Amino acid sequence: MIIFGTKAYLHTLAMLTLLCGVCGNPAAHPLTKRVTKFTLFFVPLFPVSTRYRTQCTFCGAERKLDAAEAERLLATGGIGGGGAAGSPAPAPRQSHQD
């Protein structure tokens, strides 16, 4: 009898401060990496899939990322990339002074 299956491992890579694209609040977004590994007799052998996500701690909105975008957020620390996890930031409001 051969026992095989998969097991998922969740790693928090960084805690980034980003502007959420859903609620519009600057909030902490944990960048997580989920690696699913093939197991044989409960021993993890090799990764089957890898997924990256961020989640707004204010409203709970999640966003899936690809590997390149996750690496860019890790390298920049979330600064200079725009809005929530790479979504466009809202345009700055113009103040009218008379």
DSSP file (Angstrom, degrees, kcal/mol; ACC not computed):
  #  RESIDUE AA STRUCTURE BP1 BP2  ACC     N-H-->O    O-->H-N    N-H-->O    O-->H-N    TCO  KAPPA ALPHA  PHI   PSI    X-CA   Y-CA   Z-CA
    1    1 A M              0   0    0      0, 0.0     2,-0.5     0, 0.0     0, 0.0   0.000 360.0 360.0 360.0 127.9    0.0    0.0    0.0
    2    2 A I        -     0   0    0      2,-0.0     2,-0.6    38,-0.0    38,-0.0  -0.913 360.0-156.9-108.4 128.5    1.4    3.4   -1.1
    3    3 A I        +     0   0    0     -2,-0.5    38,-3.6     2,-0.0     2,-0.3  -0.919  26.7 154.3-107.3 119.5    0.2    6.5    0.8
    4    4 A F  E     +A   40   0A   0     -2,-0.6     2,-0.3    36,-0.2    36,-0.2  -0.930   3.0 121.7-140.2 164.4    0.5    9.8   -1.2
    5    5 A G  E     -A   39   0A   0     34,-1.9    34,-3.2    -2,-0.3     2,-0.3  -0.948  49.4 -77.0 174.8-156.9   -1.1   13.2   -1.2
    6    6 A T  E     -A   38   0A   0     -2,-0.3     2,-0.3    32,-0.3    32,-0.2  -0.935  25.0-164.1-132.9 156.8   -0.4   16.9   -0.9
    7    7 A K  E     -A   37   0A   0     30,-2.0    30,-2.9    -2,-0.3     2,-0.4  -0.994  14.6-139.9-141.5 136.4    0.3   19.3    2.0
    8    8 A A  E     -A   36   0A   0     -2,-0.3     2,-0.4    28,-0.2    28,-0.2  -0.787  10.6-162.4-100.2 139.4    0.1   23.1    1.9
    9    9 A Y  E     -A   35   0A   0     26,-2.6    26,-2.6    -2,-0.4     2,-0.5  -0.981   5.8-155.0-120.2 131.0    2.7   25.3    3.7
   10   10 A L  E     -A   34   0A   0     -2,-0.4     2,-0.4    24,-0.2    24,-0.2  -0.931  12.3-177.0-112.6 124.1    1.9   29.0    4.4
   11   11 A H  E     -A   33   0A   0     22,-2.8    22,-3.1    -2,-0.5     2,-0.7  -0.975  21.6-142.3-122.0 130.3    4.7   31.5    4.8
   12   12 A T  E     -A   32   0A   0     -2,-0.4    20,-0.2    20,-0.2     3,-0.1  -0.838  20.6-179.1 -89.1 115.8    4.4   35.2    5.6
   13   13 A L  E     -     0   0A   0     18,-3.0     2,-0.3    -2,-0.7    -1,-0.2   0.866  58.3 -18.6 -85.4 -39.5    7.1   36.9    3.6
   14   14 A A  E     -A   31   0A   0     17,-1.2    17,-3.1     2,-0.0     2,-0.6  -0.987  50.1-124.4-162.0 160.8    6.5   40.6    4.6
   15   15 A M  E     -A   30   0A   0     -2,-0.3     2,-0.3    15,-0.2    13,-0.0  -0.963  38.4-171.7-113.9 110.9    4.1   43.0    6.2
   16   16 A L  E     -A   29   0A   0     13,-2.4    13,-3.5    -2,-0.6     2,-0.7  -0.787  23.8-136.2-108.2 144.6    3.6   45.9    3.8
   17   17 A T  E     +A   28   0A   0     60,-0.5     2,-0.3    -2,-0.3    11,-0.2  -0.897  42.5 158.8 -98.8 112.2    1.8   49.2    4.2
   18   18 A L  E     -A   27   0A   0      9,-2.3     9,-2.5    -2,-0.7     2,-0.6  -0.868  47.9-105.5-130.9 160.4   -0.2   49.7    1.1
   19   19 A L  E     -A   26   0A   0     63,-0.4    65,-0.7    -2,-0.3    68,-0.2  -0.811  43.5-125.0 -86.4 119.4   -3.3   51.7    0.0
   20   20 A C     >  -     0   0    0      5,-2.3     4,-0.9    -2,-0.6    65,-0.0  -0.441   9.3-150.5 -70.1 134.2   -6.2   49.3   -0.3
   21   21 A G  T  4 S+     0   0    0     -2,-0.2    -1,-0.1     2,-0.1    -2,-0.0   0.647  93.5  44.6 -76.9 -16.1   -7.9   49.3   -3.7
   22   22 A V  T  4 S+     0   0    0      3,-0.1    -1,-0.1    39,-0.1    -2,-0.0   0.910 128.6  18.3 -93.2 -56.3  -11.2   48.3   -2.2
   23   23 A C  T  4 S-     0   0    0      2,-0.1    -2,-0.1    38,-0.0    -4,-0.0   0.657  92.3-131.9 -94.8 -16.3  -11.7   50.4    0.9
   24   24 A G     <  +     0   0    0     -4,-0.9    -3,-0.1     1,-0.3    -5,-0.0   0.559  60.9 130.9  80.1   7.8   -9.1   53.2    0.1
   25   25 A N        -     0   0    0     -6,-0.1    -5,-2.3     1,-0.0     2,-0.7  -0.743  64.2-119.7 -95.7 140.9   -7.4   53.1    3.5
   26   26 A P  E     +A   19   0A   0      0, 0.0     2,-0.3     0, 0.0    -7,-0.2  -0.704  56.5 151.3 -74.1 118.5   -3.7   52.8    4.0
   27   27 A A  E     -A   18   0A   0     -9,-2.5    -9,-2.3    -2,-0.7     2,-0.2  -0.917  50.5 -82.7-145.2 166.4   -3.3   49.6    5.9
   28   28 A A  E     -A   17   0A   0     -2,-0.3    29,-2.0   -11,-0.2   -11,-0.2  -0.538  38.2-168.3 -73.1 138.3   -1.0   46.7    6.6
   29   29 A H  E     -A   16   0A   0    -13,-3.5   -13,-2.4    -2,-0.2     2,-0.3  -0.949  13.6-143.2-129.2 108.8   -1.1   43.9    4.0
   30   30 A P  E     -A   15   0A   0      0, 0.0     2,-0.7     0, 0.0    25,-0.7  -0.580  11.7-143.3 -71.4 131.6    0.7   40.7    4.8
   31   31 A L  E     -AB  14  54A   0    -17,-3.1   -18,-3.0    -2,-0.3   -17,-1.2  -0.871  26.6-173.0 -94.9 113.9    2.3   39.2    1.8
   32   32 A T  E     -AB  12  53A   0     21,-2.7    21,-2.0    -2,-0.7     2,-0.5  -0.829  18.4-154.6-115.2 149.3    1.9   35.4    2.0
   33   33 A K  E     -AB  11  52A   0    -22,-3.1   -22,-2.8    -2,-0.3     2,-0.6  -0.986   7.5-162.4-121.7 124.3    3.3   32.5   -0.1
   34   34 A R  E     -AB  10  51A   0     17,-3.2    17,-2.3    -2,-0.5     2,-0.5  -0.939   6.8-171.9-111.1 118.9    1.5   29.2   -0.2
   35   35 A V  E     -AB   9  50A   0    -26,-2.6   -26,-2.6    -2,-0.6     2,-0.5  -0.946   7.7-158.6-112.5 122.4    3.5   26.2   -1.4
   36   36 A T  E     -AB   8  49A   0     13,-2.7    12,-4.2    -2,-0.5    13,-1.4  -0.893  15.3-166.1-100.9 124.9    1.7   22.9   -2.0
   37   37 A K  E     -AB   7  47A   0    -30,-2.9   -30,-2.0    -2,-0.5     2,-0.3  -0.876  21.8-120.6-115.7 143.8    4.0   19.9   -2.0
   38   38 A F  E     -AB   6  46A   0      8,-2.7     7,-3.3    -2,-0.4     8,-0.8  -0.634  33.8-157.4 -75.2 133.9    3.5   16.3   -3.1
   39   39 A T  E     -AB   5  44A   0    -34,-3.2   -34,-1.9    -2,-0.3     2,-0.4  -0.917  15.6-167.5-119.6 144.8    3.9   13.9   -0.2
   40   40 A L  E >  S-AB   4  43A   0      3,-2.0     3,-1.1    -2,-0.4   -36,-0.2  -0.985  85.4 -10.1-129.1 118.7    4.8   10.2   -0.2
   41   41 A F  T 3  S-     0   0    0    -38,-3.6   -37,-0.1    -2,-0.4    -1,-0.1   0.897 130.5 -58.0  54.4  43.1    4.3    8.4    3.1
   42   42 A F  T 3  S+     0   0    0    -39,-0.2    -1,-0.2     1,-0.2   -38,-0.1   0.604 111.7 122.6  65.7  16.3    3.8   11.8    4.7
   43   43 A V  E <   -B   40   0A   0     -3,-1.1    -3,-2.0     0, 0.0     2,-0.3  -0.940  64.8-127.8-107.4 118.8    7.2   13.1    3.6
   44   44 A P  E     +B   39   0A   0      0, 0.0    -5,-0.3     0, 0.0   -38,-0.1  -0.494  33.9 171.7 -68.0 128.8    7.1   16.2    1.4
   45   45 A L  E     -     0   0A   0     -7,-3.3    -6,-0.1     1,-0.3    -8,-0.0   0.869  53.4 -10.0-105.7 -54.8    9.0   15.6   -1.8
   46   46 A F  E    S-B   38   0A   0     -8,-0.8    -8,-2.7     0, 0.0    -1,-0.3  -0.993  71.1 -96.3-149.9 152.3    8.6   18.4   -4.3
   47   47 A P  E     -B   37   0A   0      0, 0.0   -10,-0.3     0, 0.0     3,-0.1  -0.473  27.0-176.5 -72.7 139.2    6.5   21.6   -4.8
   48   48 A V  E     +     0   0A   0    -12,-4.2     2,-0.3     1,-0.4   -11,-0.2   0.788  69.2   0.8 -99.7 -42.1    3.4   21.2   -7.0
   49   49 A S  E     -B   36   0A   0    -13,-1.4   -13,-2.7     2,-0.0    -1,-0.4  -0.993  54.8-157.9-148.5 154.5    2.2   24.8   -6.9
   50   50 A T  E     -B   35   0A   0     -2,-0.3     2,-0.3   -15,-0.2   -15,-0.2  -0.999  15.4-179.7-134.1 130.1    3.2   28.2   -5.5
   51   51 A R  E     -B   34   0A   0    -17,-2.3   -17,-3.2    -2,-0.4     2,-0.4  -0.975  12.1-154.2-133.1 145.6    0.7   31.1   -4.9
   52   52 A Y  E     +BC  33  65A   0     13,-0.9    13,-2.4    -2,-0.3     2,-0.3  -0.923  18.2 170.5-118.8 143.9    1.2   34.6   -3.6
   53   53 A R  E     -BC  32  64A   0    -21,-2.0   -21,-2.7    -2,-0.4     2,-0.3  -0.987  19.8-156.1-147.7 154.3   -1.5   36.8   -1.9
   54   54 A T  E     -BC  31  63A   0      9,-2.0     9,-2.4    -2,-0.3     2,-0.4  -0.946  12.1-163.4-124.4 153.9   -2.0   40.0    0.0
   55   55 A Q  E     - C   0  62A   0    -25,-0.7     2,-0.3    -2,-0.3     7,-0.2  -0.990  20.8-124.6-141.1 130.3   -4.8   40.8    2.3
   56   56 A C     >  -     0   0    0      5,-2.6     4,-1.3    -2,-0.4   -27,-0.2  -0.555  12.2-154.4 -71.0 129.0   -6.0   44.2    3.7
   57   57 A T  T  4 S+     0   0    0    -29,-2.0    -1,-0.1    -2,-0.3   -28,-0.1   0.614  90.9  54.7 -80.4 -11.2   -6.1   44.1    7.5
   58   58 A F  T  4 S+     0   0    0    -30,-0.2    -1,-0.1   -33,-0.1   -29,-0.0   0.926 129.4   6.8 -85.5 -50.8   -8.7   46.9    7.5
   59   59 A C  T  4 S-     0   0    0      2,-0.1    -2,-0.2   -34,-0.1    -1,-0.0   0.589  93.4-121.3-111.3 -14.1  -11.4   45.4    5.2
   60   60 A G     <  +     0   0    0     -4,-1.3     2,-0.2     1,-0.3    -3,-0.1   0.511  53.1 156.8  88.1   4.8  -10.2   41.9    4.6
   61   61 A A        -     0   0    0     -6,-0.1    -5,-2.6     1,-0.0     2,-0.3  -0.444  27.6-151.6 -67.6 134.5  -10.0   42.1    0.8
   62   62 A E  E     -C   55   0A   0     -7,-0.2     2,-0.4    -2,-0.2    -7,-0.2  -0.790  10.3-167.0-107.1 151.1   -7.6   39.6   -0.8
   63   63 A R  E     -C   54   0A   0     -9,-2.4    -9,-2.0    -2,-0.3     2,-0.3  -0.991  16.0-135.7-138.8 130.4   -5.6   39.9   -4.0
   64   64 A K  E     -C   53   0A   0     -2,-0.4     2,-0.3   -11,-0.2   -11,-0.2  -0.613  24.5-165.7 -81.4 142.8   -3.8   37.2   -5.9
   65   65 A L  E     -C   52   0A   0    -13,-2.4   -13,-0.9    -2,-0.3     2,-0.2  -0.895  16.4-126.9-124.7 155.0   -0.3   38.1   -7.2
   66   66 A D     >  -     0   0    0     -2,-0.3     4,-2.2   -15,-0.1     5,-0.2  -0.539  37.8-101.0 -91.4 171.2    2.0   36.5   -9.6
   67   67 A A  H  > S+     0   0    0      1,-0.2     4,-2.3     2,-0.2     5,-0.2   0.871 120.4  52.1 -62.4 -39.4    5.6   35.7   -8.7
   68   68 A A  H  > S+     0   0    0      1,-0.2     4,-2.0     2,-0.2    -1,-0.2   0.903 110.8  47.2 -65.9 -40.9    7.1   38.7  -10.4
   69   69 A E  H  > S+     0   0    0      2,-0.2     4,-2.2     1,-0.2    -1,-0.2   0.880 111.4  51.3 -69.0 -37.5    4.7   41.1   -8.7
   70   70 A A  H  X S+     0   0    0     -4,-2.2     4,-2.1     2,-0.2    -2,-0.2   0.907 110.3  49.0 -64.7 -41.7    5.4   39.5   -5.3
   71   71 A E  H  X S+     0   0    0     -4,-2.3     4,-2.3     2,-0.2    -2,-0.2   0.885 110.1  51.8 -64.3 -38.3    9.2   39.9   -5.8
   72   72 A R  H  X S+     0   0    0     -4,-2.0     4,-2.4     2,-0.2     6,-0.3   0.912 110.1  48.4 -64.8 -42.2    8.7   43.5   -6.9
   73   73 A L  H  X>S+     0   0    0     -4,-2.2     4,-1.6     1,-0.2     5,-0.7   0.881 112.1  49.4 -65.4 -37.6    6.7   44.2   -3.7
   74   74 A L  H  <5S+     0   0    0     -4,-2.1    -2,-0.2     2,-0.2    -1,-0.2   0.901 112.7  47.4 -65.8 -40.2    9.4   42.5   -1.6
   75   75 A A  H  <5S+     0   0    0     -4,-2.3    -2,-0.2     1,-0.2    -1,-0.2   0.888 121.6  34.3 -69.7 -39.9   12.1   44.5   -3.2
   76   76 A T  H ><5S-     0   0    0     -4,-2.4     3,-1.1    -5,-0.2    -1,-0.2   0.610 101.3-126.7 -92.2 -12.1   10.4   47.9   -2.9
   77   77 A G  T 3<5 -     0   0    0     -4,-1.6   -60,-0.5     1,-0.2    -3,-0.2   0.703  66.6 -65.6  73.0  18.0    8.7   47.2    0.4
   78   78 A G  T > <S+     0   0    0     -5,-0.7     3,-0.5    -6,-0.3     2,-0.4   0.435 105.3 128.2  84.4  -1.1    5.4   48.2   -1.2
   79   79 A I  T <   +     0   0    0     -3,-1.1    -1,-0.3     1,-0.2   -61,-0.1  -0.727  69.7  11.0 -93.6 136.8    6.6   51.8   -1.7
   80   80 A G  T 3  S+     0   0    0     -2,-0.4    -1,-0.2     2,-0.2     3,-0.1   0.486  95.7 104.5  82.9   2.9    6.3   53.5   -5.1
   81   81 A G  S <  S-     0   0    0     -3,-0.5     2,-0.5     1,-0.3    -2,-0.1   0.409  82.5-120.2 -96.8   2.5    4.2   50.8   -6.6
   82   82 A G        -     0   0    0     -4,-0.1   -63,-0.4     6,-0.1    -1,-0.3  -0.832  59.3 -11.0 101.4-134.7    0.9   52.6   -6.5
   83   83 A G  S >  S-     0   0    0      4,-2.8     3,-1.4    -2,-0.5     2,-0.4   0.295 105.5 -15.4 -90.1-147.8   -2.1   51.4   -4.6
   84   84 A A  G >  S-     0   0    0    -65,-0.7     3,-1.9     1,-0.3    -1,-0.2  -0.381 126.5 -27.9 -65.1 113.8   -3.1   48.2   -2.9
   85   85 A A  G 3  S-     0   0    0     -2,-0.4    -1,-0.3     1,-0.3    -2,-0.1   0.844 132.3 -38.3  49.3  42.5   -0.8   45.4   -4.0
   86   86 A G  G <  S+     0   0    0     -3,-1.4    -1,-0.3     1,-0.3    -2,-0.2   0.375 101.8 132.9  96.5  -5.2   -0.1   47.0   -7.3
   87   87 A S    <   -     0   0    0     -3,-1.9    -4,-2.8   -68,-0.2    -1,-0.3  -0.507  69.7 -86.3 -77.2 153.2   -3.5   48.4   -8.2
   88   88 A P        -     0   0    0      0, 0.0    -4,-0.2     0, 0.0    -1,-0.1  -0.286  41.6-124.9 -64.3 140.0   -3.6   52.0   -9.3
   89   89 A A        -     0   0    0     -6,-0.2    -6,-0.1     1,-0.1   -68,-0.1  -0.511  32.9 -97.9 -79.1 150.0   -3.7   54.7   -6.7
   90   90 A P        -     0   0    0      0, 0.0    -1,-0.1     0, 0.0     3,-0.1  -0.340  46.4 -95.8 -66.8 152.1   -6.5   57.3   -6.8
   91   91 A A        -     0   0    0      1,-0.1     2,-0.0    -3,-0.1     0, 0.0  -0.398  45.7-102.0 -67.2 142.7   -5.6   60.6   -8.4
   92   92 A P        -     0   0    0      0, 0.0     2,-0.3     0, 0.0    -1,-0.1  -0.371  38.5-113.4 -66.1 145.5   -4.6   63.3   -5.9
   93   93 A R        -     0   0    0     -3,-0.1     2,-0.4    -2,-0.0     0, 0.0  -0.607  23.6-131.3 -83.2 137.9   -7.3   65.9   -5.1
   94   94 A Q        -     0   0    0     -2,-0.3     2,-0.5     2,-0.0    -1,-0.0  -0.729  14.9-148.1 -88.4 132.2   -6.8   69.4   -6.2
   95   95 A S        -     0   0    0     -2,-0.4     2,-0.6     2,-0.0     0, 0.0  -0.866   9.2-141.9-100.6 136.3   -7.4   72.1   -3.7
   96   96 A H        -     0   0    0     -2,-0.5     2,-0.5     2,-0.0    -2,-0.0  -0.857  16.7-171.4-101.2 119.1   -8.7   75.4   -4.9
   97   97 A Q              0   0    0     -2,-0.6    -2,-0.0     1,-0.1     0, 0.0  -0.937 360.0 360.0-110.8 128.9   -7.3   78.5   -3.2
   98   98 A D              0   0    0     -2,-0.5    -1,-0.1     0, 0.0    -2,-0.0   0.407 360.0 360.0-104.9 360.0   -8.8   81.9   -4.0
